[in-house]
Amino acid sequence: MKRDPIKEMLVKYPRILVIKAALKILKDGNKIDRERIEKTIVKIMTKKEG
């Protein structure tokens, strides 16, 4: 059975952050996977800090 990458990320990050990352990935025309979501979340969090 294939695991849902969004559900996996919801355990680690706030829901709004996961949703924002998933929407960005889809907007860019990419497939959602665990690695891509995590990288996008890190980019989002880094932009807010810096």
RAWOWO-V202370 format. One record per helix or strand of 3 or more residues. SS is the DSSP state (@ for helix, = for strand). FROM is the first residue (numbers start at 1). TO is the last residue. Records with the same first field share a line. If there is no record, write none. Layout:
SS=FROM-TO ; FROM-TO
//
This chain:
@=5-12 ; 15-27 ; 34-49
//
